[in-house]
Amino acid sequence: MTATPLDHVVIVLVEPQQVDNVGATLRAMRNMGLTRLRLVRPAPFDWERLPIIAHRTKTLVDATQVFDNLDDALADTVYVIGSTARPRVARRPVLSPREAAQKALARAVDYPVAFLFGREDNGLPNSAIDRCHALLTIPTDLTYASLNLAQAVMVVAYEARLASLQASSLSTDPTTEPATAVETEAMFEKLEAALRAIDFLVSNHTEPTLRALRALILRAEPTAEETALLTAMARAIAKRGGPA
């Protein structure tokens, strides 16, 4: 069967705490035609309950993947959008669910993309936001902005389904293959090493500087070739770094 853009959409739940929310997420995904769920460090729960909570989702339950860390969960994806209800200092585009779905599905024609959702009590940590190309916020009533985890997934899954009806006419340029998360993280690792080698990072500003650099580069969405170029540049700088 030919893959569709929805087949390339990955829902990632970071540290989900309640089995009911995981089950309701699977139900929402099944309703909207999404099939790929990844869990990062979920709380212990009874997997046998999932098909009971989410009827007719056994295939999705069996295909659900569990990861010890977020980088592994995102390794093959080329575009990541994080869901958050809180204002963030990260300098990334903040999109509505419809805008986010349209951007993600255009890329999902050819490559895996991910939507991140945080744990029920605290949402996404800054370390997860650092992996995102963009953020999405669901425009809820400001007096009660926080949505249930599975409800938030349903909103995004619905918009993804709508966007998929248009995404079939879109395609990324095969000559500009986007970088995967693995390639991007390797690049950031080398860039940090290069900046340390030339004493660019000031101890009390290291984290904000690296976070700003991440935001700058992720907004540009470098291709695999561009990411390789930046990685090579960083290696050369690190090699020549140190006291003059």
N, C-alpha and C positions, 0 to 999 in steps of 0.2 A: 504494500500500500504506500502511495506517495505521501511523504511527510508534508504537513501543513505548518503554517507559522505557529499555531497553538502547540504543536508538538515540540517546539523549541523553547517554550515558555516554562521556566522553572520557578516554582514557589519555594522559598527558603524560610523556614521558621527557626529563629535563633533562640535557643533555650526555652522552648514551650514548656509550660508547667502543668497544664491540665489536659488529660486525655480527651475530655469532651470537646475542647477547642480544636485539637488535632482531627478528631472525627468530623466535626462540623466543617473544618477546612476541606477535608477530603470530599464531603458532600457538596460543598460549593464548587470545588474543582470539577467534580463529576457532572454537575449541572451545566457548567459552562464549557466543557470539553477540554479541560486541562488535565494532564496526565502525570506530571513530573513534580513530586514533592520531595524535598530534602530537609531533614531535621538536623540541627546543630546542637549537640549536647542536650537532648531532651531530658526532662525529669523522668525517673523510672515510672513506667505505667504498664498496664496490662494490654498488650497488643491484641489479645483476643476480643477486647471490647470494641475495637475500631469498626469492624464490619457490622456490629450491632448498632452502634451509634450512627454510622453512615451507611445506610442500606445500599446494596448493589455497588459497593466500592472495593470489593475484595481484590480485583486486579490492581487498583491503585495502591491499596495497602501493601500488597506483595511487592510492588515496584518502588515503594518508599525507601529512600536511602538515608542512613544515619551517619553523621560525620563528627569527629572529635573537634574539628576546628573549622572556622568559616572559610579560610583560604582554600581548603580542599573542596568544600562544598561549591565554591565559585570557580574552581580551576578552569573549566572548559568554557565559561561564559565570556561574552565580549562586551556586554552592557548590563549594568547593575543599577537598579532603582530602589532606594530605601523608603519605606513608609514611616512617617513620623507625624505626630500631632503637635510636637513642641517646636518652638523656634530654635534654630541652630545657628551657631556662628560659622559653620562650614560654608565656604563660598561656592555653593553649587546651585544649579537651577532648581527652583521649587515649582513643581508641576501639579496640575490637577490630575485626578485619576485618568481622565480622558486624554489629556496631553501626554501623560506618561505611557499610557497604553499605545497610543499612536506611534510614539518614538520607539518604544520597545518592539512593537510588532513589525515595524518597517525593517528592523534589523533581524528579527526572528524569521524572516523569510529564508535566510541563509545560515544563521548562526544562533547558538543558544543565548538567551537573555534571562536575567533573574530579577524577581521582585523579592525584596527582603522585608520580613516582619519580625519585630522584636518580641521579647517575653511579655506576658500579660501585665506585669506590675510596673516594669521600668522602660519598656520599649527597646529600641536599638541603642546599644552603647556607642560611644564615639569611635571606637575601634572598628565597628561595622560601618558607620557612616563614612569612614575613611576609604572604604572599598567601593563607594557608590559614585557613579557618574552624575546622578541627579537624585533628587528627593521628591516624594509626592506627599501631599497633604490632602486629606478628604475634608471638604468644607462643611464641617459640622457646626452646630450651634456653639458659640464661644463659651456659653455658660456650662456646657457639658460636652467637651470636645472629644474625650477619649472613647473610642469604639471598642467593643469586644473584638478580640483577635480574629475570629472566624468571620464576623461581620465585615471587617476591613478587607479580608481576603475576598469575600463575595463581591464587594464593590469593585475591586480591582479586576477580579476574574470576569465580571460582567463587561467592564470596559474593554478588556482584552478580547473578549469574544466579538464585540462590536467592531473593534479595530481590525480583527482578523478578516472580516468580510471585505475590507478594503485593501489589506496588506498583500493580497495575491497579485495585485497589479504593481507592487513595488519590489525592488530588488537592490541589494547593495552592489556596488561596482566590484566585480571579481578581481580587478587589478589593484584594489586597495583593501586587501584583507585586514580586518581589524585585529588588534592584539587581544589575546586571551588574558584572563585574570592571572594565570601563571606567569605569562610573559611580562605583564604589567608589574606584578609584585617583585619579580626578579629585577626589573629596571629600577624600581624604587629602592630596593636593597642596595644596588650598586651606586645609585645617586647619593644615598645617605653616606655610604662608605667614602665616596669621593669628597663630599662636603666636610666630613670629619678629617680626612687626610690633609685638606688645605686649611684646617682650623676655621672654617666658615661658620660653624655652629657654635653659638654662645650657650653655655649650659642652661641658664634660666629661660632661654627662648628656643631651645631645640625643638620641643614638641610643636609649638605654634608655627615655627618655620617649616618643619616637615609637613605639617598638615596643610599649610598654605600652598606649598609646592605640589602636594598631591592634588589639591583642588584645581590648581592652574592646569596641570597636565591632563587630568581626567576630563576637564571641560573641553579640551582640544580633541579628545578621543583619538589619540595617535594610532596609526596603523601598525601592523606587525613589523613592517620594514622600518618605520620611524622609531618604534620602541627599541628595535635592535640597534639602531643608530645611536640613540640616547644611552643605551646600555654600554655600547662600545666606547662612547665618549667618556662615560663615568669611569670605566675601567682604566682608561688612559690617564685621566686626571688623578685617580687614586694612586696609580703607579708612579706618577711624577710628583705626588704630593709630599708634604713634609717641609722641614726647614730649608730655606734657600741656601 
